[in-house]
Amino acid sequence: MTPTAKIVGLLTDNIGKLKGVTPDNICAYKIDNENVDNTNAILVVSEDGDGQRDMGNDVILSTIRRFSIMFYYPINFEGDMDSIEKSVESFLYTQNIRRYLNAGHIMTPDTENITNTLKFTYKEDELDG
């Protein structure tokens, strides 16, 4: 399973633990314009490059996986962006997934959405067992 699929599934399956997020607004790689509600926060999950690998006897034991979640908010968004992002981050923390970058809120020049990108990392065991 790709890191993106894992995270989208994890967030969707635990939607009750996230503030201000709906299942249809959690997207993989790009915004699903046919199903999202553009008046609420939209989360787009995508993968970043892999990190360090732990090896033993020429076998990969584990890999550091990295992914990003880009949060999109409409220009007239009235919800609390910070609490939405913190609820996602706090939930992922309980799954041993750590944030290593918060890019900060910016406005896109084309659509005038407010966005923020959070980047995360986790260790994935490569051996079945």
N, CA and C atoms as a LAMMPS dump frame, in Angstrom:
ITEM: TIMESTEP
0
ITEM: NUMBER OF ATOMS
387
ITEM: BOX BOUNDS ff ff ff
-5.0000000000000000e+02 5.0000000000000000e+02
-5.0000000000000000e+02 5.0000000000000000e+02
-5.0000000000000000e+02 5.0000000000000000e+02
ITEM: ATOMS id mol type element x y z
1 1 1 N 0.846 -1.17 0
2 1 2 C 0 0 0
3 1 3 C 0.899 1.243 0
4 2 1 N 0.572 2.205 -0.832
5 2 2 C 1.366 3.433 -0.889
6 2 3 C 1.125 4.271 0.369
7 3 1 N 2.081 5.125 0.712
8 3 2 C 1.855 6.003 1.857
9 3 3 C 0.593 6.858 1.706
10 4 1 N 0.321 7.335 0.5
11 4 2 C -0.877 8.149 0.289
12 4 3 C -2.133 7.345 0.587
13 5 1 N -2.23 6.137 0.056
14 5 2 C -3.398 5.291 0.301
15 5 3 C -3.542 4.982 1.789
16 6 1 N -2.426 4.717 2.448
17 6 2 C -2.461 4.414 3.881
18 6 3 C -3.022 5.59 4.672
19 7 1 N -2.543 6.796 4.389
20 7 2 C -2.954 7.967 5.153
21 7 3 C -4.392 8.366 4.838
22 8 1 N -4.781 8.337 3.57
23 8 2 C -6.17 8.652 3.212
24 8 3 C -7.109 7.674 3.906
25 9 1 N -6.794 6.385 3.885
26 9 2 C -7.61 5.38 4.562
27 9 3 C -7.662 5.588 6.065
28 10 1 N -6.524 5.897 6.648
29 10 2 C -6.447 6.116 8.09
30 10 3 C -7.291 7.315 8.512
31 11 1 N -7.181 8.414 7.777
32 11 2 C -7.969 9.608 8.105
33 11 3 C -9.459 9.366 7.881
34 12 1 N -9.799 8.751 6.761
35 12 2 C -11.206 8.492 6.441
36 12 3 C -11.843 7.547 7.458
37 13 1 N -11.117 6.501 7.835
38 13 2 C -11.642 5.529 8.801
39 13 3 C -11.82 6.114 10.202
40 14 1 N -11.123 7.21 10.477
41 14 2 C -11.171 7.815 11.819
42 14 3 C -11.714 9.239 11.77
43 15 1 N -12.616 9.493 10.851
44 15 2 C -13.142 10.835 10.61
45 15 3 C -13.761 11.455 11.867
46 16 1 N -14.312 10.638 12.749
47 16 2 C -14.91 11.134 13.981
48 16 3 C -13.913 11.763 14.939
49 17 1 N -12.633 11.495 14.759
50 17 2 C -11.597 12.051 15.629
51 17 3 C -11.014 13.349 15.081
52 18 1 N -11.492 13.767 13.903
53 18 2 C -10.952 14.96 13.252
54 18 3 C -11.984 16.076 13.281
55 19 1 N -11.565 17.282 13.606
56 19 2 C -12.464 18.433 13.668
57 19 3 C -12.563 19.095 12.296
58 20 1 N -13.779 19.358 11.864
59 20 2 C -13.989 20.147 10.662
60 20 3 C -13.596 19.487 9.356
61 21 1 N -13.505 18.154 9.345
62 21 2 C -13.111 17.426 8.143
63 21 3 C -14.203 16.423 7.797
64 22 1 N -14.557 16.354 6.513
65 22 2 C -15.532 15.368 6.053
66 22 3 C -14.821 14.338 5.172
67 23 1 N -15.323 13.105 5.113
68 23 2 C -14.646 12.049 4.356
69 23 3 C -14.457 12.38 2.874
70 24 1 N -15.446 13.009 2.247
71 24 2 C -15.33 13.337 0.824
72 24 3 C -14.294 14.415 0.552
73 25 1 N -13.898 15.147 1.581
74 25 2 C -12.918 16.213 1.411
75 25 3 C -11.49 15.771 1.733
76 26 1 N -11.279 14.471 1.866
77 26 2 C -9.928 13.917 2.007
78 26 3 C -9.587 13.278 0.671
79 27 1 N -8.645 13.847 -0.033
80 27 2 C -8.344 13.444 -1.41
81 27 3 C -6.905 12.951 -1.538
82 28 1 N -6.681 12.058 -2.482
83 28 2 C -5.344 11.575 -2.802
84 28 3 C -4.835 12.315 -4.037
85 29 1 N -3.7 12.96 -3.894
86 29 2 C -2.95 13.607 -4.978
87 29 3 C -3.571 14.876 -5.546
88 30 1 N -4.878 14.944 -5.713
89 30 2 C -5.514 16.14 -6.269
90 30 3 C -6.929 16.243 -5.732
91 31 1 N -7.505 17.426 -5.88
92 31 2 C -8.867 17.657 -5.4
93 31 3 C -9.852 16.971 -6.34
94 32 1 N -10.736 16.177 -5.756
95 32 2 C -11.802 15.501 -6.505
96 32 3 C -12.964 16.484 -6.638
97 33 1 N -12.921 17.323 -7.675
98 33 2 C -13.883 18.423 -7.815
99 33 3 C -15.334 17.978 -7.882
100 34 1 N -15.596 16.744 -8.253
101 34 2 C -16.978 16.285 -8.364
102 34 3 C -17.605 15.939 -7.017
103 35 1 N -16.775 15.629 -6.026
104 35 2 C -17.313 15.145 -4.755
105 35 3 C -17.041 16.035 -3.55
106 36 1 N -16.109 16.97 -3.644
107 36 2 C -15.774 17.769 -2.468
108 36 3 C -16.781 18.889 -2.24
109 37 1 N -16.84 19.318 -1.002
110 37 2 C -17.654 20.467 -0.613
111 37 3 C -16.699 21.65 -0.496
112 38 1 N -16.741 22.561 -1.457
113 38 2 C -15.794 23.672 -1.518
114 38 3 C -15.993 24.721 -0.428
115 39 1 N -17 24.552 0.419
116 39 2 C -17.206 25.514 1.502
117 39 3 C -16.49 25.082 2.776
118 40 1 N -15.955 23.863 2.773
119 40 2 C -15.25 23.326 3.941
120 40 3 C -13.78 23.073 3.613
121 41 1 N -13.016 22.724 4.633
122 41 2 C -11.603 22.404 4.442
123 41 3 C -11.468 21.188 3.531
124 42 1 N -10.486 21.243 2.647
125 42 2 C -10.166 20.119 1.762
126 42 3 C -8.738 19.704 2.07
127 43 1 N -8.514 18.404 2.255
128 43 2 C -7.185 17.872 2.516
129 43 3 C -6.726 17.066 1.308
130 44 1 N -5.532 17.363 0.822
131 44 2 C -4.948 16.617 -0.295
132 44 3 C -3.672 15.962 0.213
133 45 1 N -3.66 14.629 0.183
134 45 2 C -2.524 13.847 0.667
135 45 3 C -1.67 13.426 -0.526
136 46 1 N -0.359 13.606 -0.406
137 46 2 C 0.559 13.142 -1.449
138 46 3 C 1.866 12.691 -0.809
139 47 1 N 2.621 11.921 -1.559
140 47 2 C 3.86 11.344 -1.039
141 47 3 C 5.054 12.246 -1.311
142 48 1 N 5.99 12.203 -0.41
143 48 2 C 7.292 12.81 -0.607
144 48 3 C 8.289 11.658 -0.732
145 49 1 N 9.512 11.949 -1.055
146 49 2 C 10.516 10.891 -1.22
147 49 3 C 10.773 10.119 0.064
148 50 1 N 11.15 8.859 -0.092
149 50 2 C 11.501 8.028 1.061
150 50 3 C 12.754 8.554 1.743
151 51 1 N 12.883 8.199 2.98
152 51 2 C 14.061 8.585 3.746
153 51 3 C 14.97 7.394 3.985
154 52 1 N 15.642 7.428 5.083
155 52 2 C 16.636 6.421 5.459
156 52 3 C 16.037 5.029 5.534
157 53 1 N 16.849 4.047 5.191
158 53 2 C 16.439 2.645 5.323
159 53 3 C 17.344 1.956 6.327
160 54 1 N 16.74 1.088 7.141
161 54 2 C 17.511 0.254 8.052
162 54 3 C 17.73 -1.082 7.372
163 55 1 N 18.972 -1.527 7.369
164 55 2 C 19.344 -2.763 6.667
165 55 3 C 19.907 -3.772 7.659
166 56 1 N 19.769 -5.044 7.309
167 56 2 C 20.373 -6.129 8.06
168 56 3 C 20.593 -7.317 7.142
169 57 1 N 21.817 -7.782 7.014
170 57 2 C 22.149 -8.909 6.125
171 57 3 C 21.645 -8.672 4.704
172 58 1 N 21.868 -7.455 4.204
173 58 2 C 21.458 -7.058 2.848
174 58 3 C 19.938 -7.129 2.628
175 59 1 N 19.184 -7.02 3.693
176 59 2 C 17.725 -7.014 3.611
177 59 3 C 17.227 -5.689 4.195
178 60 1 N 16.29 -5.051 3.511
179 60 2 C 15.698 -3.814 4.025
180 60 3 C 14.723 -4.178 5.145
181 61 1 N 14.99 -3.663 6.341
182 61 2 C 14.153 -3.954 7.494
183 61 3 C 13.042 -2.925 7.671
184 62 1 N 13.368 -1.655 7.443
185 62 2 C 12.372 -0.591 7.578
186 62 3 C 12.783 0.6 6.723
187 63 1 N 11.793 1.429 6.418
188 63 2 C 12.008 2.628 5.619
189 63 3 C 11.28 3.786 6.266
190 64 1 N 11.921 4.944 6.264
191 64 2 C 11.261 6.162 6.715
192 64 3 C 10.42 6.674 5.552
193 65 1 N 9.133 6.786 5.75
194 65 2 C 8.194 7.276 4.726
195 65 3 C 7.84 8.724 5.04
196 66 1 N 7.665 9.497 3.977
197 66 2 C 7.295 10.904 4.128
198 66 3 C 6.088 11.204 3.252
199 67 1 N 5.218 12.064 3.759
200 67 2 C 4.061 12.488 2.974
201 67 3 C 3.671 13.902 3.394
202 68 1 N 2.872 14.528 2.553
203 68 2 C 2.386 15.883 2.8
204 68 3 C 0.872 15.885 2.822
205 69 1 N 0.322 16.764 3.627
206 69 2 C -1.112 17.056 3.571
207 69 3 C -1.24 18.545 3.314
208 70 1 N -1.853 18.874 2.18
209 70 2 C -2.119 20.276 1.87
210 70 3 C -3.571 20.558 2.241
211 71 1 N -3.751 21.557 3.063
212 71 2 C -5.074 21.985 3.503
213 71 3 C -5.502 23.166 2.633
214 72 1 N -6.691 23.078 2.049
215 72 2 C -7.263 24.163 1.253
216 72 3 C -8.495 24.702 1.972
217 73 1 N -8.569 26.015 2.073
218 73 2 C -9.718 26.674 2.681
219 73 3 C -10.23 27.751 1.722
220 74 1 N -11.548 27.895 1.589
221 74 2 C -12.057 28.986 0.747
222 74 3 C -11.719 30.332 1.382
223 75 1 N -11.658 31.37 0.57
224 75 2 C -11.283 32.699 1.05
225 75 3 C -12.21 33.196 2.158
226 76 1 N -13.462 32.804 2.122
227 76 2 C -14.43 33.259 3.132
228 76 3 C -14.645 32.214 4.234
229 77 1 N -13.684 31.333 4.444
230 77 2 C -13.8 30.26 5.431
231 77 3 C -13.971 30.854 6.823
232 78 1 N -14.987 30.394 7.538
233 78 2 C -15.276 30.921 8.865
234 78 3 C -14.856 29.996 9.988
235 79 1 N -14.396 28.785 9.647
236 79 2 C -13.972 27.836 10.667
237 79 3 C -12.593 28.171 11.215
238 80 1 N -12.144 27.384 12.148
239 80 2 C -10.841 27.577 12.778
240 80 3 C -9.809 26.685 12.081
241 81 1 N -9.033 27.274 11.19
242 81 2 C -8.04 26.513 10.423
243 81 3 C -7.043 25.821 11.347
244 82 1 N -6.607 26.522 12.36
245 82 2 C -5.606 25.979 13.271
246 82 3 C -6.118 24.74 13.99
247 83 1 N -7.379 24.765 14.455
248 83 2 C -7.906 23.6 15.185
249 83 3 C -8.089 22.404 14.248
250 84 1 N -8.436 22.649 12.988
251 84 2 C -8.549 21.549 12.02
252 84 3 C -7.189 20.893 11.825
253 85 1 N -6.178 21.702 11.583
254 85 2 C -4.831 21.171 11.359
255 85 3 C -4.287 20.471 12.599
256 86 1 N -4.534 21.056 13.762
257 86 2 C -4.066 20.429 15.004
258 86 3 C -4.771 19.107 15.272
259 87 1 N -6.055 18.994 14.916
260 87 2 C -6.755 17.731 15.155
261 87 3 C -6.186 16.626 14.264
262 88 1 N -5.862 16.96 13.025
263 88 2 C -5.251 15.974 12.119
264 88 3 C -3.866 15.598 12.637
265 89 1 N -3.082 16.603 12.994
266 89 2 C -1.737 16.34 13.501
267 89 3 C -1.769 15.512 14.784
268 90 1 N -2.667 15.841 15.699
269 90 2 C -2.769 15.098 16.963
270 90 3 C -3.179 13.653 16.732
271 91 1 N -4.145 13.441 15.829
272 91 2 C -4.549 12.074 15.531
273 91 3 C -3.382 11.287 14.931
274 92 1 N -2.687 11.871 13.957
275 92 2 C -1.566 11.163 13.333
276 92 3 C -0.465 10.865 14.347
277 93 1 N -0.281 11.753 15.311
278 93 2 C 0.703 11.527 16.363
279 93 3 C 0.386 10.248 17.137
280 94 1 N -0.901 9.971 17.374
281 94 2 C -1.287 8.746 18.089
282 94 3 C -0.973 7.493 17.27
283 95 1 N -0.744 7.68 15.97
284 95 2 C -0.42 6.566 15.083
285 95 3 C 1.091 6.486 14.823
286 96 1 N 1.888 7.158 15.654
287 96 2 C 3.347 7.227 15.52
288 96 3 C 3.794 7.897 14.225
289 97 1 N 3.024 8.863 13.798
290 97 2 C 3.344 9.658 12.616
291 97 3 C 3.618 11.069 13.103
292 98 1 N 4.786 11.606 12.753
293 98 2 C 5.237 12.889 13.294
294 98 3 C 5.32 13.961 12.221
295 99 1 N 4.899 15.174 12.584
296 99 2 C 5.045 16.317 11.675
297 99 3 C 6.469 16.841 11.777
298 100 1 N 7.073 17.146 10.635
299 100 2 C 8.386 17.758 10.658
300 100 3 C 8.423 19.113 9.964
301 101 1 N 7.31 19.541 9.357
302 101 2 C 7.291 20.852 8.716
303 101 3 C 5.87 21.397 8.676
304 102 1 N 5.741 22.662 9.023
305 102 2 C 4.496 23.405 8.864
306 102 3 C 4.851 24.606 7.997
307 103 1 N 4.379 24.639 6.752
308 103 2 C 4.782 25.675 5.807
309 103 3 C 4.147 27.026 6.096
310 104 1 N 3.056 27.062 6.833
311 104 2 C 2.375 28.312 7.133
312 104 3 C 1.289 28.621 6.117
313 105 1 N 0.344 29.428 6.525
314 105 2 C -0.799 29.756 5.67
315 105 3 C -0.416 30.789 4.618
316 106 1 N -0.828 30.507 3.391
317 106 2 C -0.625 31.45 2.294
318 106 3 C -1.898 31.485 1.452
319 107 1 N -2.029 32.523 0.642
320 107 2 C -3.158 32.601 -0.278
321 107 3 C -2.646 32.317 -1.68
322 108 1 N -3.345 31.433 -2.391
323 108 2 C -2.95 31.137 -3.764
324 108 3 C -3.365 32.303 -4.66
325 109 1 N -2.508 32.689 -5.59
326 109 2 C -2.839 33.844 -6.436
327 109 3 C -3.931 33.569 -7.463
328 110 1 N -4.101 32.31 -7.86
329 110 2 C -5.076 32.001 -8.913
330 110 3 C -6.496 31.821 -8.371
331 111 1 N -6.67 30.934 -7.41
332 111 2 C -8.014 30.645 -6.896
333 111 3 C -8.34 31.406 -5.617
334 112 1 N -7.346 32.053 -5.041
335 112 2 C -7.476 32.779 -3.782
336 112 3 C -7.964 31.898 -2.641
337 113 1 N -7.571 30.629 -2.673
338 113 2 C -7.769 29.758 -1.521
339 113 3 C -6.662 30.042 -0.521
340 114 1 N -6.938 29.786 0.733
341 114 2 C -5.895 29.836 1.749
342 114 3 C -5.395 28.406 1.888
343 115 1 N -4.083 28.222 1.857
344 115 2 C -3.527 26.876 1.955
345 115 3 C -2.464 26.803 3.042
346 116 1 N -2.241 25.601 3.51
347 116 2 C -1.121 25.295 4.393
348 116 3 C -0.714 23.859 4.114
349 117 1 N 0.58 23.622 4.113
350 117 2 C 1.094 22.269 3.902
351 117 3 C 1.809 21.803 5.158
352 118 1 N 1.389 20.632 5.649
353 118 2 C 2.082 19.972 6.751
354 118 3 C 2.767 18.739 6.19
355 119 1 N 4.013 18.524 6.589
356 119 2 C 4.76 17.351 6.132
357 119 3 C 5.009 16.442 7.324
358 120 1 N 4.874 15.148 7.061
359 120 2 C 4.947 14.142 8.112
360 120 3 C 5.924 13.036 7.745
361 121 1 N 6.325 12.294 8.769
362 121 2 C 7.216 11.155 8.579
363 121 3 C 6.797 10.019 9.516
364 122 1 N 7.007 8.789 9.056
365 122 2 C 6.78 7.613 9.899
366 122 3 C 7.695 6.488 9.436
367 123 1 N 7.904 5.539 10.312
368 123 2 C 8.769 4.396 10.013
369 123 3 C 7.89 3.206 9.656
370 124 1 N 8.171 2.6 8.504
371 124 2 C 7.391 1.457 8.042
372 124 3 C 8.275 0.216 8.034
373 125 1 N 7.842 -0.811 8.752
374 125 2 C 8.568 -2.079 8.723
375 125 3 C 8.364 -2.747 7.371
376 126 1 N 9.434 -3.251 6.797
377 126 2 C 9.373 -3.851 5.462
378 126 3 C 9.19 -5.36 5.5
379 127 1 N 9.481 -5.973 6.634
380 127 2 C 9.373 -7.43 6.74
381 127 3 C 7.993 -7.82 7.231
382 128 1 N 7.404 -8.824 6.638
383 128 2 C 6.134 -9.351 7.127
384 128 3 C 6.423 -10.187 8.365
385 129 1 N 5.522 -10.134 9.28
386 129 2 C 5.83 -10.98 10.397
387 129 3 C 5.016 -10.81 11.549
